[in-house]
Amino acid sequence: MGASAVQVATRFTVTRECGLPENVQQEYFKASEDDIEVNQISPTGYPMRMLKNSPAIGNGIRPNCEAYGYLLDASGSCQYIEAYNREVAAHPGERRVKVWDKTCLCTHMRNFDCWTCGQFTYRLKDTTNRKADGSYQQLTAEHVFHDYQYSTDNKIALPAMAE
């Protein structure tokens, strides 16, 4: 019997159809192995893997979860709201506070500022072509799907070079 499913999300983050802005996709392509970290800043309490240069890290964005929905921990609370309120209380009068130990996934995901990723994100650059300007060619979801479907011998099928 073969596998009934496979998780391939990271490769689809750099496709035209993904909806992720191209400048953010380029950050995924440029990432090295050292640019990826596992941290505990998720408000759910679970470890999270993300790119170290993610704008969400250390951002003191005011929680706006009511507008986007909540990501809660096992006890039904949002650890980011608690951390944000702690920092506001510790820095009265500050116009903007920094929250380093948690991130607001509700707002940052919506704003494309929380760059979560898979363990092998640094290998995305091996799945496409580097253009003359140093950026990487965007992929199509169809190309990625066909690569998974038809590739053999652990070889990645590169897309045709864009003009």
Residue pairs with C-beta under 8 A, 6 or more apart in sequence:
6 148
8 144
8 148
9 118
10 28
10 117
10 118
10 120
10 121
10 124
11 124
11 127
11 139
11 144
11 148
12 18
12 141
12 144
13 20
13 25
13 28
13 117
14 20
14 25
14 28
14 29
14 124
14 127
14 128
14 136
14 138
14 139
15 138
15 139
15 140
15 141
15 143
15 144
16 138
16 139
16 140
16 141
17 140
17 141
18 25
18 141
20 112
21 112
22 138
24 112
24 115
25 136
25 138
26 135
26 136
27 51
27 53
27 115
28 51
28 115
28 117
28 121
28 124
29 124
29 125
29 128
29 135
29 136
30 125
30 136
31 51
31 117
31 121
31 122
31 124
32 122
33 122
35 51
35 52
35 53
35 122
36 49
36 50
36 51
36 52
36 117
36 119
36 121
36 122
37 49
37 50
37 51
37 52
38 47
38 48
38 49
39 47
39 48
39 49
39 50
39 57
40 47
40 48
40 101
41 48
41 57
41 100
41 101
41 102
41 103
42 48
42 71
42 102
42 103
42 105
43 71
43 72
43 73
43 78
43 79
43 80
43 81
43 102
43 103
43 104
43 105
44 71
44 72
44 73
44 74
44 79
44 105
45 73
45 74
45 79
48 116
49 116
49 117
49 118
49 119
50 56
50 57
50 114
50 115
50 116
50 117
51 115
51 117
51 121
53 115
54 113
54 114
54 115
55 108
55 113
55 114
55 115
56 103
56 104
56 105
56 108
56 113
56 114
56 115
57 100
57 103
58 98
58 99
58 100
59 98
59 99
59 103
59 104
59 108
59 113
60 84
60 87
60 96
60 97
60 98
60 99
61 104
61 107
61 108
62 84
63 78
63 80
63 81
63 84
63 104
63 106
63 107
64 104
64 106
64 107
65 71
65 78
65 81
65 104
65 106
65 107
68 106
68 107
68 110
69 106
70 78
70 106
71 78
71 105
71 106
72 78
73 79
79 102
80 99
80 102
80 103
80 104
80 105
82 102
83 99
83 101
83 102
84 97
84 99
84 102
84 104
87 97
87 98
87 99
88 94
88 97
90 97
91 97
103 114
105 114
108 114
124 136
125 136
126 156
127 139
127 144
127 147
127 156
127 158
128 136
128 137
128 138
128 139
128 158
128 159
129 136
129 137
129 158
129 159
129 161
129 162
130 136
130 137
131 137
131 162
137 159
137 161
137 162
138 162
139 159
140 159
143 157
143 159
146 157
147 156
147 157
150 157
151 157
